[in-house]
Amino acid sequence: NDPDIFALGECAEVNGMVYGLVAPLYEMARVAASQLAGDETAAFVHSDTPTKLKVTGIELFSLGDFADGDDRQEIVLRDASAGVYKRLVLKDDRIIGTVLYGETADGAWFNDLKKKQTDISEMRDTLIFGQSYQGGAPLDPMAAVAALPDDAEICGCNGVCKGKIIGAITGKGLTSLDDVRAHTKASASCGSCTGLVEKLMVLTLGDTYNPAAVQPMCSCTALGHDEVRRLIKAKGLKTIPAVMQELEWKTSCGCAKCRPALNYYLVCDWPDEYADDYQSRFINERVHANIQKDGTYSVVPRMWGGVTSASELRAIADVVDKFEIPMVKVTGGQRIDMLGIRKEDLPAVWADLGQAGFVSGHAYAKG
């Protein structure tokens, strides 16, 4: 609580709340910048931030408060065969909580209704079906996007609203998705809002917008990730060789780009039948270390909540001396990171750390 120290993100508690998402952090940064620039009235104001699960093939969106109460009502849509579940929690004819599974396209709209405390009494009968169904009949999805107000949040990761995206497209002459990402950060993080961003580009640029062709997974195939994932399910392919043969891979064994992707997709689609191929994992996951630009590796043993002991610290120091590790630093996650380890030393490094009771910090699935 030192008035001369500014804090952002997870290390800052504001009115009893701690935020682990990017959008509130950016708002905190804007407030801190305003304060440093002399605006003493700038202050951070709490607002519920929607969250979206960042897992391939699983569409899940949540927002707000879901606690039961006598003064609350629920609207629920459940379609088990289609894999769709939607739940709206209402209080005084206003949305206070939302869960969407299977279909999350209306998440931004429900978030906007909640933020503005919109009275939904007149649209209650069709509310659960989303914005396209307001007015009694389904409309063009593009019309629903066009109807979003300029302050509607499109990118939850980076807190980018519709107006900022359209303003950047028109004001800076942006013509590609990569341009929009570079100038606004929309769709630059998890990518789940890419569809909405592209719809805004179509609405703004019209026929002059040409979506980029599907990028292939790698040089081994002309297929993109989405098409490969679809065909794995449609054709019941359950091994990497079967995928490569059935989808006519150009190489017999694949490459460092496609094998980890195929391994991941098969694990996701056939968890009870597919055996994880250890050799098809990314190098970081195989050796439990992060590869660096110079070809060496960093190792981060797990420390539970940053708690350690003299014997554990001594074991780390012994490993550093034994293998002549050039750099040791404390990470933001309250662990000790050893950098500059040679690849051939990794098995012996983990053997010594394992004898001291250390396990991997699981910080290596970065590709």
TINU-535189 format. One record per residue: residue in three letters; residue number from 1; y, x, z of N, C-alpha, C in turn. Coordinates in steps of 0.1 Angstrom, whole numbers, always signed. Last residue first. Example, Ala and Ser with C-alpha at 12.3 -4.5 7.8 and 13.67 -1.06 7.14 Angstrom:
 residu num   n.Y   n.X   n.Z  ca.Y  ca.X  ca.Z   c.Y   c.X   c.Z
    SER   2   -22  +128   +71   -11  +137   +71    +0  +129   +79
    ALA   1   -57  +132   +78   -45  +123   +78   -33  +132   +78
END
This chain:
 residu num   n.Y   n.X   n.Z  ca.Y  ca.X  ca.Z   c.Y   c.X   c.Z
    GLY 367  -248   +60  -272  -250   +63  -286  -243   +76  -291
    LYS 366  -248   +55  -246  -235   +54  -253  -236   +57  -268
    ALA 365  -263   +55  -221  -266   +46  -233  -253   +44  -240
    TYR 364  -259   +69  -197  -262   +77  -210  -264   +68  -222
    ALA 363  -260   +65  -170  -247   +65  -177  -248   +71  -191
    HIS 362  -279   +65  -150  -279   +55  -161  -266   +54  -167
    GLY 361  -282   +86  -132  -271   +77  -130  -270   +65  -140
    SER 360  -316   +94  -123  -305   +93  -133  -295   +83  -129
    VAL 359  -320  +106   -89  -325   +99  -102  -313   +98  -111
    PHE 358  -329  +130   -64  -319  +124   -73  -326  +117   -85
    GLY 357  -345  +144   -47  -344  +130   -45  -335  +123   -55
    ALA 356  -350  +170   -52  -341  +167   -42  -338  +152   -39
    GLN 355  -367  +168   -74  -373  +173   -61  -363  +170   -49
    GLY 354  -348  +161   -93  -358  +152   -89  -364  +155   -76
    LEU 353  -334  +185   -97  -327  +174   -91  -337  +163   -86
    ASP 352  -355  +200  -109  -349  +204   -96  -342  +193   -89
    ALA 351  -359  +184  -132  -370  +187  -123  -365  +191  -109
    TRP 350  -334  +185  -144  -339  +172  -138  -351  +174  -129
    VAL 349  -335  +212  -152  -324  +207  -144  -329  +194  -137
    ALA 348  -357  +213  -169  -358  +220  -156  -347  +215  -147
    PRO 347  -348  +196  -190  -361  +193  -183  -361  +200  -169
    LEU 346  -324  +211  -198  -324  +198  -192  -336  +194  -185
    ASP 345  -324  +235  -211  -324  +236  -197  -326  +222  -190
    GLU 344  -321  +230  -238  -334  +235  -234  -335  +236  -219
    LYS 343  -294  +222  -239  -304  +212  -241  -318  +217  -236
    ARG 342  -272  +235  -213  -279  +237  -226  -291  +227  -227
    ILE 341  -244  +219  -199  -258  +223  -198  -265  +224  -211
    GLY 340  -218  +211  -196  -220  +224  -202  -235  +229  -201
    LEU 339  -212  +196  -164  -210  +197  -178  -213  +211  -183
    MET 338  -220  +173  -140  -222  +187  -143  -222  +189  -159
    ASP 337  -204  +152  -119  -208  +154  -132  -209  +169  -135
    ILE 336  -210  +131   -92  -207  +145   -96  -213  +147  -109
    ARG 335  -193   +99   -86  -205  +108   -88  -200  +122   -91
    GLN 334  -174   +79   -86  -178   +85   -73  -192   +92   -75
    GLY 333  -164   +72  -111  -175   +63  -105  -181   +69   -93
    GLY 332  -148   +92  -119  -142   +80  -114  -151   +70  -108
    THR 331  -164  +123  -108  -161  +112  -118  -154  +101  -111
    VAL 330  -158  +156  -102  -161  +143   -96  -156  +133  -105
    LYS 329  -174  +183  -120  -162  +175  -116  -167  +162  -110
    VAL 328  -181  +216  -131  -185  +205  -122  -173  +197  -118
    MET 327  -190  +239  -156  -180  +230  -151  -187  +219  -142
    PRO 326  -211  +257  -163  -197  +262  -163  -187  +252  -157
    ILE 325  -241  +266  -149  -234  +254  -154  -219  +257  -152
    GLU 324  -263  +283  -144  -250  +288  -148  -242  +277  -155
    PHE 323  -286  +275  -132  -285  +273  -147  -271  +277  -152
    LYS 322  -282  +282  -105  -294  +286  -112  -292  +286  -127
    ASP 321  -257  +269   -98  -259  +284   -98  -270  +289  -107
    VAL 320  -264  +242  -102  -252  +248  -109  -253  +263  -110
    VAL 319  -285  +240   -84  -287  +238   -98  -276  +244  -106
    ASP 318  -272  +245   -60  -282  +254   -64  -285  +252   -79
    ALA 317  -254  +222   -59  -249  +236   -60  -259  +246   -65
    ILE 316  -274  +202   -56  -265  +202   -68  -259  +216   -70
    ALA 315  -283  +209   -31  -292  +209   -43  -285  +209   -56
    ARG 314  -261  +205   -16  -266  +219   -17  -276  +220   -29
    LEU 313  -258  +178   -18  -247  +187   -23  -252  +201   -25
    GLU 312  -281  +170    -4  -279  +167   -18  -269  +176   -25
    SER 311  -276  +181   +22  -288  +186   +14  -286  +182    -1
    ALA 310  -253  +167   +30  -252  +181   +28  -264  +186   +19
    SER 309  -250  +136   +10  -253  +144   +22  -252  +159   +19
    THR 308  -232  +107    -1  -241  +118    -3  -243  +125   +10
    VAL 307  -219   +78   -17  -224   +84    -4  -234   +95    -7
    GLY 306  -211   +64   -39  -204   +77   -36  -209   +83   -24
    GLY 305  -229   +43   -42  -216   +40   -36  -208   +53   -33
    TRP 304  -253   +66   -46  -252   +52   -43  -239   +50   -36
    MET 303  -254   +86   -73  -250   +86   -59  -246   +72   -55
    ARG 302  -274  +100   -98  -269   +88   -92  -265   +91   -77
    PRO 301  -261  +128  -118  -271  +122  -108  -265  +110  -101
    VAL 300  -253  +135  -148  -246  +128  -137  -257  +121  -128
    VAL 299  -248  +161  -171  -257  +153  -163  -250  +148  -151
    SER 298  -239  +169  -205  -235  +167  -191  -245  +158  -184
    TYR 297  -247  +195  -229  -249  +181  -223  -243  +181  -209
    THR 296  -236  +210  -260  -241  +210  -247  -242  +196  -241
    GLY 295  -222  +205  -284  -237  +206  -284  -243  +207  -271
    ASP 294  -195  +202  -282  -200  +215  -285  -215  +217  -285
    LYS 293  -192  +175  -275  -188  +179  -289  -193  +193  -292
    GLN 292  -222  +165  -257  -208  +168  -258  -205  +173  -272
    ILE 291  -245  +140  -246  -242  +151  -255  -227  +153  -257
    ASN 290  -255  +132  -214  -245  +129  -224  -242  +141  -233
    ALA 289  -288  +125  -204  -277  +133  -204  -267  +129  -216
    HIS 288  -316  +118  -208  -308  +114  -196  -296  +123  -194
    VAL 287  -329  +121  -231  -328  +133  -222  -320  +130  -210
    ARG 286  -328   +96  -243  -340  +104  -243  -340  +115  -232
    GLU 285  -302   +88  -242  -311   +81  -234  -324   +88  -233
    ASN 284  -290  +106  -260  -285  +105  -246  -295   +98  -237
    ILE 283  -303  +100  -284  -305  +113  -277  -301  +113  -263
    PHE 282  -316   +67  -286  -305   +77  -288  -308   +89  -280
    ARG 281  -351   +62  -292  -339   +60  -285  -328   +70  -289
    SER 280  -374   +68  -304  -364   +62  -313  -352   +58  -305
    GLN 279  -392   +78  -286  -386   +88  -295  -375   +81  -304
    TYR 278  -400   +55  -273  -392   +64  -266  -385   +74  -276
    ASP 277  -402   +23  -282  -405   +36  -288  -395   +46  -282
    ASP 276  -415    -3  -263  -403    +5  -265  -407   +19  -270
    ALA 275  -436   -25  -278  -436   -14  -268  -424    -5  -272
    TYR 274  -434   -60  -280  -431   -47  -286  -430   -37  -275
    GLU 273  -440   -83  -265  -450   -78  -275  -447   -64  -280
    ASP 272  -420   -92  -250  -434   -92  -244  -444   -86  -253
    PRO 271  -397   -90  -265  -398   -83  -253  -412   -82  -247
    TRP 270  -387   -92  -293  -401   -94  -289  -404   -86  -276
    ASP 269  -359   -89  -295  -365  -101  -301  -380  -103  -297
    CYS 268  -353   -65  -281  -346   -78  -278  -354   -90  -283
    VAL 267  -370   -46  -293  -371   -49  -278  -365   -62  -275
    LEU 266  -360   -48  -319  -374   -52  -316  -376   -55  -301
    TYR 265  -334   -37  -315  -336   -51  -320  -350   -56  -317
    TYR 264  -340   -11  -307  -333   -20  -298  -335   -35  -302
    ASN 263  -353    -1  -329  -360    -1  -316  -353   -11  -307
    LEU 262  -332    -3  -348  -345   -11  -350  -352   -12  -336
    ALA 261  -315   +16  -337  -311    +2  -338  -323    -7  -340
    PRO 260  -329   +41  -337  -325   +35  -325  -321   +20  -326
    ARG 259  -333   +41  -367  -344   +40  -357  -340   +35  -344
    CYS 258  -308   +44  -380  -315   +32  -380  -326   +30  -370
    LYS 257  -298   +70  -373  -289   +58  -371  -298   +46  -371
    ALA 256  -316   +90  -377  -311   +89  -364  -302   +77  -362
    CYS 255  -340   +72  -400  -331   +83  -396  -325   +81  -382
    GLY 254  -372   +66  -416  -359   +63  -411  -350   +75  -407
    CYS 253  -396   +74  -427  -395   +75  -412  -381   +70  -407
    SER 252  -394   +71  -454  -406   +67  -448  -405   +66  -433
    THR 251  -365   +54  -470  -372   +66  -464  -384   +62  -456
    LYS 250  -357   +30  -478  -357   +40  -488  -364   +53  -483
    TRP 249  -375    +0  -469  -367   +11  -465  -368   +22  -476
    GLU 248  -384   -28  -473  -383   -18  -484  -373    -7  -480
    LEU 247  -391   -45  -454  -377   -46  -459  -374   -34  -469
    GLU 246  -417   -38  -449  -414   -51  -454  -400   -52  -460
    GLN 245  -415   -11  -440  -423   -14  -452  -419   -28  -458
    MET 244  -398   -13  -418  -394    -4  -429  -402    -7  -442
    VAL 243  -412   -31  -402  -398   -34  -406  -395   -26  -419
    ALA 242  -435   -17  -397  -436   -29  -404  -422   -33  -409
    PRO 241  -426    +6  -382  -432    +8  -396  -432    -5  -404
    ILE 240  -416    -8  -359  -407    -1  -368  -413    +1  -381
    THR 239  -430   -41  -354  -430   -27  -352  -420   -20  -362
    LYS 238  -428   -68  -359  -429   -64  -345  -431   -49  -343
    LEU 237  -416   -95  -377  -419   -81  -378  -418   -75  -364
    GLY 236  -413  -122  -386  -422  -119  -375  -425  -104  -374
    LYS 235  -394  -130  -404  -407  -125  -409  -417  -121  -398
    ALA 234  -373  -138  -388  -378  -147  -398  -392  -143  -403
    LYS 233  -367  -115  -372  -372  -128  -366  -379  -137  -376
    ILE 232  -361   -97  -391  -370   -93  -381  -376  -106  -375
    LEU 231  -340  -110  -405  -353  -108  -411  -364  -104  -402
    ARG 230  -319  -108  -386  -324  -121  -390  -338  -120  -396
    ARG 229  -315   -80  -385  -319   -87  -373  -325  -101  -376
    VAL 228  -307   -75  -411  -320   -69  -406  -325   -77  -394
    GLU 227  -283   -89  -411  -294   -93  -420  -307   -87  -415
    ASP 226  -268   -75  -392  -271   -89  -390  -283   -94  -399
    HIS 225  -267   -49  -404  -273   -51  -391  -277   -66  -389
    GLY 224  -273   -49  -439  -265   -48  -428  -273   -51  -415
    LEU 223  -292   -31  -464  -290   -43  -455  -281   -39  -444
    ALA 222  -299    -9  -478  -287   -16  -482  -284   -28  -474
    THR 221  -311   +20  -461  -313    +6  -465  -299    +1  -470
    CYS 220  -306   +46  -454  -320   +42  -456  -322   +28  -462
    SER 219  -280   +50  -447  -284   +53  -461  -298   +50  -464
    CYS 218  -274   +22  -426  -274   +36  -429  -278   +38  -443
    MET 217  -268    -5  -426  -271    +1  -413  -269   +16  -415
    PRO 216  -240   -13  -448  -254   -11  -445  -256    -4  -431
    GLN 215  -214   -36  -444  -218   -22  -443  -233   -21  -440
    VAL 214  -204   -61  -466  -213   -58  -455  -217   -43  -455
    ALA 213  -170   -57  -478  -185   -59  -480  -193   -55  -468
    ALA 212  -142   -72  -462  -149   -60  -467  -164   -63  -469
    PRO 211  -125  -100  -476  -133   -94  -465  -141   -82  -471
    ASN 210   -95  -101  -489  -108   -99  -494  -116   -92  -483
    TYR 209   -67  -120  -493   -75  -114  -483   -89  -113  -488
    THR 208   -54  -135  -511   -52  -121  -512   -61  -113  -502
    ASP 207   -57  -162  -506   -66  -156  -515   -65  -141  -516
    GLY 206   -43  -159  -473   -48  -167  -484   -58  -160  -493
    LEU 205   -31  -147  -451   -30  -140  -464   -35  -148  -476
    THR 204   -34  -165  -430   -22  -159  -432   -20  -153  -446
    LEU 203   -61  -174  -431   -50  -184  -430   -36  -178  -434
    VAL 202   -74  -150  -432   -75  -159  -443   -64  -169  -443
    MET 201   -67  -141  -406   -63  -133  -418   -64  -142  -431
    LEU 200   -79  -159  -390   -65  -158  -390   -59  -151  -402
    LYS 199  -106  -153  -396  -100  -166  -400   -85  -166  -400
    GLU 198  -107  -128  -384  -108  -129  -399  -103  -143  -404
    VAL 197  -105  -135  -357   -95  -127  -363   -95  -128  -379
    LEU 196  -128  -150  -354  -115  -157  -353  -104  -148  -359
    GLY 195  -148  -129  -358  -147  -141  -367  -134  -149  -366
    THR 194  -142  -111  -337  -140  -107  -351  -139  -120  -360
    CYS 193  -147  -114  -311  -137  -123  -316  -134  -120  -331
    SER 192  -166   -95  -304  -170  -109  -304  -160  -118  -310
    GLY 191  -159   -68  -302  -161   -74  -315  -165   -88  -316
    CYS 190  -153   -53  -280  -167   -58  -281  -170   -64  -295
    SER 189  -127   -39  -294  -136   -36  -283  -150   -41  -285
    ALA 188  -112   -49  -315  -114   -34  -314  -124   -30  -303
    SER 187  -102   -74  -317  -115   -72  -322  -119   -57  -322
    ALA 186   -69   -62  -314   -78   -74  -315   -91   -70  -322
    LYS 185   -52   -41  -316   -64   -39  -307   -73   -51  -307
    THR 184   -31   -40  -334   -31   -50  -323   -42   -48  -313
    HIS 183   -35   -19  -352   -21   -23  -348   -21   -32  -336
    ALA 182   -63   -16  -356   -55    -4  -353   -41    -8  -347
    ARG 181   -71   -42  -363   -76   -36  -351   -67   -24  -346
    VAL 180   -57   -45  -387   -54   -54  -376   -59   -48  -363
    ASP 179   -71   -26  -402   -56   -25  -400   -52   -33  -388
    ASP 178   -96   -36  -403   -94   -23  -396   -79   -21  -393
    LEU 177   -92   -59  -418   -96   -60  -404   -93   -47  -397
    SER 176   -63   -56  -440   -78   -54  -437   -80   -56  -422
    THR 175   -36   -58  -444   -45   -65  -453   -60   -64  -450
    LEU 174    -3   -60  -431   -17   -56  -429   -26   -65  -438
    GLY 173   +25   -59  -431   +18   -59  -443    +3   -56  -442
    LYS 172   +39   -62  -408   +35   -49  -412   +27   -48  -424
    GLY 171   +44   -90  -406   +55   -80  -404   +52   -66  -409
    THR 170   +19  -102  -410   +31  -105  -419   +42   -95  -418
    ILE 169    +3   -90  -390    -2   -92  -404   +10   -93  -414
    ALA 168   +18   -93  -367   +15   -80  -372   +11   -80  -387
    GLY 167   +19  -121  -364   +31  -113  -366   +29   -99  -371
    ILE 166    -8  -127  -361    -1  -131  -373   +11  -124  -375
    ILE 165   -11  -114  -335   -19  -110  -347   -13  -114  -360
    LYS 164    +7  -127  -319    +8  -113  -321    +1  -108  -333
    GLY 163    -3  -154  -320   +10  -150  -325   +12  -135  -328
    LYS 162   -28  -152  -306   -27  -155  -320   -14  -151  -327
    CYS 161   -29  -123  -283   -28  -138  -287   -27  -139  -302
    VAL 160   -50  -102  -265   -42  -103  -277   -41  -118  -281
    GLY 159   -64   -88  -244   -54   -98  -242   -44  -100  -253
    ASN 158   -87   -74  -248   -74   -67  -249   -62   -76  -247
    CYS 157  -108   -92  -245  -109   -78  -240   -95   -72  -239
    GLY 156  -101  -116  -258  -100  -115  -243  -101  -101  -238
    CYS 155   -83  -124  -285   -91  -113  -280   -90  -112  -265
    ILE 154   -68  -148  -284   -79  -146  -294   -88  -135  -289
    GLU 153   -50  -172  -266   -57  -158  -266   -68  -158  -275
    ALA 152   -22  -188  -279   -36  -189  -276   -42  -175  -276
    ASP 151    +4  -188  -286    +1  -180  -274   -14  -182  -270
    ASP 150    +5  -203  -309    +7  -189  -310    +4  -181  -298
    PRO 149   -22  -228  -308    -8  -224  -306    -7  -208  -307
    LEU 148   -44  -238  -333   -42  -231  -321   -28  -227  -320
    ALA 147   -47  -248  -359   -40  -257  -349   -38  -250  -335
    ALA 146   -61  -230  -372   -47  -231  -376   -40  -239  -365
    VAL 145   -86  -235  -362   -80  -222  -359   -65  -223  -361
    ALA 144   -90  -260  -373   -90  -259  -358   -83  -246  -354
    ALA 143   -91  -254  -400   -80  -263  -395   -79  -261  -380
    MET 142  -114  -241  -401  -102  -233  -404   -90  -241  -399
    PRO 141  -133  -261  -398  -131  -251  -387  -119  -243  -389
    ASP 140  -124  -293  -407  -126  -280  -412  -124  -270  -401
    LEU 139  -137  -317  -383  -127  -312  -393  -131  -298  -398
    PRO 138  -154  -346  -373  -154  -332  -374  -145  -327  -386
    ALA 137  -135  -372  -358  -144  -368  -368  -143  -353  -369
    GLY 136  -118  -379  -337  -128  -388  -340  -138  -383  -350
    GLY 135   -99  -362  -327   -94  -371  -337  -105  -380  -342
    GLN 134  -117  -333  -324  -106  -341  -319  -100  -349  -330
    TYR 133  -136  -316  -334  -139  -330  -333  -128  -338  -327
    SER 132  -127  -290  -332  -129  -295  -345  -131  -310  -345
    GLN 131  -128  -283  -305  -115  -287  -311  -116  -293  -324
    GLY 130  -157  -298  -289  -148  -287  -293  -136  -293  -301
    PHE 129  -174  -315  -276  -178  -310  -290  -168  -300  -295
    ILE 128  -163  -322  -252  -174  -312  -252  -178  -307  -265
    LEU 127  -144  -342  -260  -139  -329  -256  -151  -318  -257
    THR 126  -147  -368  -267  -152  -358  -277  -149  -344  -272
    ASP 125  -138  -382  -245  -150  -386  -251  -156  -376  -261
    ARG 124  -113  -371  -238  -124  -368  -230  -137  -371  -237
    MET 123   -88  -372  -249   -98  -366  -257  -111  -364  -250
    GLU 122   -72  -383  -229   -73  -390  -242   -84  -384  -252
    SER 121   -74  -365  -208   -79  -379  -206   -81  -386  -220
    ILE 120   -65  -340  -205   -76  -342  -215   -81  -356  -215
    ASP 119   -36  -323  -200   -43  -336  -196   -52  -339  -208
    THR 118   -36  -288  -196   -35  -299  -205   -42  -311  -199
    GLN 117   -30  -263  -184   -32  -275  -175   -30  -288  -183
    LYS 116   -28  -240  -198   -17  -250  -199   -18  -262  -191
    LYS 115   -53  -229  -193   -41  -222  -189   -29  -231  -189
    LYS 114   -70  -249  -203   -70  -246  -189   -57  -239  -185
    LEU 113   -65  -247  -231   -63  -260  -224   -62  -258  -209
    ASP 112   -72  -221  -235   -58  -225  -237   -55  -238  -230
    ASN 111  -100  -222  -231   -91  -213  -222   -77  -217  -223
    PHE 110  -107  -239  -252  -109  -243  -238  -100  -235  -228
    TRP 109  -101  -221  -273   -94  -234  -272   -95  -239  -257
    ALA 108  -118  -200  -269  -104  -197  -268   -96  -210  -267
    GLY 107  -144  -213  -271  -139  -207  -259  -124  -204  -258
    ASP 106  -155  -223  -294  -144  -230  -288  -139  -224  -275
    ALA 105  -176  -206  -300  -164  -205  -308  -152  -212  -302
    THR 104  -201  -204  -288  -189  -200  -280  -176  -201  -288
    GLU 103  -232  -216  -284  -220  -218  -293  -208  -215  -285
    GLY 102  -248  -203  -264  -253  -206  -278  -243  -208  -288
    TYR 101  -230  -216  -238  -241  -208  -242  -246  -212  -256
    LEU 100  -202  -218  -218  -207  -221  -231  -218  -211  -234
    VAL  99  -184  -232  -192  -196  -224  -195  -201  -228  -209
    THR  98  -154  -236  -174  -161  -237  -186  -173  -228  -187
    GLY  97  -130  -252  -152  -141  -243  -154  -149  -246  -167
    ILE  96  -110  -269  -152  -109  -258  -143  -120  -248  -144
    ILE  95   -91  -292  -172  -103  -283  -172  -100  -272  -161
    ARG  94   -81  -323  -159   -78  -310  -164   -90  -301  -162
    ASP  93   -84  -347  -145   -83  -348  -160   -78  -334  -166
    ASP  92   -88  -339  -119   -76  -346  -122   -73  -345  -137
    LYS  91  -110  -315  -131  -103  -320  -118   -90  -326  -122
    LEU  90  -141  -305  -146  -128  -311  -146  -123  -315  -132
    VAL  89  -160  -283  -163  -157  -288  -150  -143  -293  -150
    LEU  88  -184  -284  -189  -169  -284  -185  -168  -290  -171
    ARG  87  -208  -267  -206  -205  -274  -194  -190  -272  -191
    LYS  86  -234  -265  -230  -220  -265  -227  -217  -273  -215
    TYR  85  -259  -249  -247  -256  -255  -234  -241  -254  -233
    VAL  84  -284  -245  -272  -270  -247  -269  -268  -254  -256
    GLY  83  -309  -244  -286  -304  -233  -277  -290  -233  -274
    ALA  82  -319  -264  -300  -309  -255  -307  -304  -244  -299
    SER  81  -335  -275  -281  -341  -271  -294  -332  -262  -301
    ALA  80  -317  -283  -261  -327  -272  -258  -333  -267  -271
    ASP  79  -287  -290  -256  -296  -291  -267  -306  -280  -267
    ARG  78  -264  -305  -235  -276  -296  -235  -285  -300  -247
    LEU  77  -233  -308  -222  -241  -310  -234  -252  -300  -234
    VAL  76  -214  -323  -196  -225  -314  -200  -231  -318  -213
    ILE  75  -187  -325  -175  -192  -330  -188  -202  -319  -193
    GLU  74  -181  -334  -142  -186  -324  -151  -190  -332  -164
    GLN  73  -154  -335  -117  -164  -341  -126  -169  -331  -136
    ARG  72  -143  -334   -83  -146  -328   -96  -156  -336  -104
    ASP  71  -141  -341   -57  -130  -344   -65  -131  -338   -79
    ASP  70  -163  -331   -44  -162  -346   -46  -151  -350   -55
    GLY  69  -177  -302   -59  -167  -309   -51  -167  -323   -54
    ASP  68  -190  -269   -68  -191  -284   -67  -181  -289   -57
    ALA  67  -175  -243   -87  -180  -249   -75  -180  -264   -75
    PHE  66  -165  -230  -109  -177  -239  -111  -182  -245   -98
    ASP  65  -135  -219  -124  -142  -223  -112  -153  -233  -115
    GLY  64  -132  -196  -153  -127  -205  -142  -137  -207  -131
    LEU  63  -156  -192  -178  -141  -192  -175  -139  -201  -163
    SER  62  -178  -177  -202  -175  -184  -189  -161  -182  -186
    PHE  61  -202  -175  -228  -188  -175  -224  -186  -182  -211
    LEU  60  -226  -161  -248  -223  -166  -235  -209  -164  -231
    GLU  59  -250  -154  -270  -236  -159  -270  -234  -166  -256
    ILE  58  -269  -128  -279  -268  -138  -268  -253  -142  -267
    GLY  57  -270  -108  -298  -279  -120  -300  -278  -130  -289
    THR  56  -261   -82  -277  -264   -86  -291  -274   -98  -291
    VAL  55  -238   -87  -252  -252   -84  -255  -256   -90  -269
    LYS  54  -215   -92  -234  -216   -83  -246  -230   -78  -248
    LEU  53  -203  -124  -225  -214  -114  -224  -215  -106  -237
    LYS  52  -170  -128  -216  -180  -131  -227  -191  -120  -226
    THR  51  -146  -145  -196  -156  -134  -198  -166  -138  -208
    PRO  50  -112  -152  -190  -125  -156  -195  -133  -143  -197
    THR  49   -94  -150  -160   -97  -143  -173  -111  -147  -178
    ASP  48   -69  -167  -144   -83  -166  -146   -85  -160  -160
    SER  47   -42  -148  -131   -46  -159  -140   -61  -157  -143
    HIS  46   -15  -137  -110   -30  -140  -113   -32  -151  -123
    VAL  45   +10  -116  -120    +7  -130  -116    -8  -132  -120
    PHE  44   +30   -89  -112   +17   -93  -117   +14  -107  -112
    ALA  43   +65   -86  -119   +54   -88  -110   +41   -93  -117
    ALA  42   +98   -76  -122   +85   -77  -128   +74   -77  -118
    THR  41  +122   -70  -109  +117   -84  -108  +103   -86  -114
    GLU  40  +130   -45  -114  +124   -47  -101  +118   -61  -100
    ASP  39  +131   -26  -140  +131   -40  -138  +123   -43  -125
    GLY  38  +130    +1  -144  +141    -4  -137  +141   -19  -135
    ALA  37  +108   +13  -155  +120   +12  -164  +132    +6  -157
    LEU  36   +90    +8  -136   +94   +22  -138  +107   +23  -146
    GLN  35   +86   -19  -141   +91   -14  -128   +97    +0  -129
    SER  34   +75   -18  -166   +87   -25  -164   +94   -21  -151
    ALA  33   +51    -5  -161   +61    +1  -170   +74    -5  -168
    ALA  32   +38   -24  -144   +42   -10  -139   +52    -4  -147
    VAL  31   +35   -45  -162   +44   -47  -150   +48   -33  -144
    ARG  30   +18   -33  -180   +31   -38  -185   +40   -39  -173
    ALA  29    -4   -28  -164    +3   -17  -169   +17   -21  -174
    MET  28   -12   -55  -158    -7   -46  -147    +1   -34  -153
    GLU  27   -20   -61  -184    -9   -68  -178    -3   -60  -166
    TYR  26   -42   -44  -186   -30   -42  -195   -18   -50  -190
    LEU  25   -58   -55  -166   -53   -42  -165   -41   -39  -174
    PRO  24   -64   -81  -177   -56   -80  -165   -50   -66  -163
    ALA  23   -81   -71  -199   -69   -78  -201   -59   -78  -189
    VAL  22  -104   -58  -188   -94   -50  -195   -81   -58  -196
    LEU  21  -118   -64  -155  -117   -66  -170  -104   -60  -175
    GLY  20  -119   -65  -128  -128   -55  -135  -127   -56  -150
    TYR  19   -97   -69  -101  -100   -72  -115  -108   -61  -122
    VAL  18   -97   -84   -70   -99   -71   -77  -103   -75   -91
    MET  17   -76  -102   -47   -84  -101   -59   -85   -87   -65
    GLY  16   -58  -102   -26   -72  -104   -23   -81  -104   -35
    ASN  15   -34   -96   -40   -36  -109   -33   -50  -112   -30
    VAL  14   -49   -72   -56   -37   -80   -57   -40   -94   -51
    GLU  13   -60   -39   -55   -63   -53   -50   -50   -61   -50
    ALA  12   -71   -15   -77   -59   -22   -72   -63   -36   -67
    CYS  11   -91    -3   -90   -87    +4   -77   -75    -4   -71
    GLU  10   -95   -17  -113  -105   -19  -102  -100   -12   -89
    GLY   9   -61   -18  -124   -75   -20  -126   -83   -22  -114
    LEU   8   -38    +6  -110   -42    -4  -120   -57    -6  -120
    ALA   7   -10   +14   -89   -24   +14   -92   -28    +3  -102
    PHE   6   +16   +36   -79   +12   +24   -87    -3   +26   -90
    ILE   5   +34   +45   -50   +22   +47   -58   +18   +34   -66
    ASP   4   +54   +39   -33   +57   +49   -43   +45   +52   -52
    PRO   3   +45   +21   -14   +54   +16   -24   +57   +26   -36
    ASP   2   +12   +21    -5   +23   +29    -5   +33   +25   -17
    ASN   1   -12    +8    +0    +0    +0    +0   +13    +9    +0
END
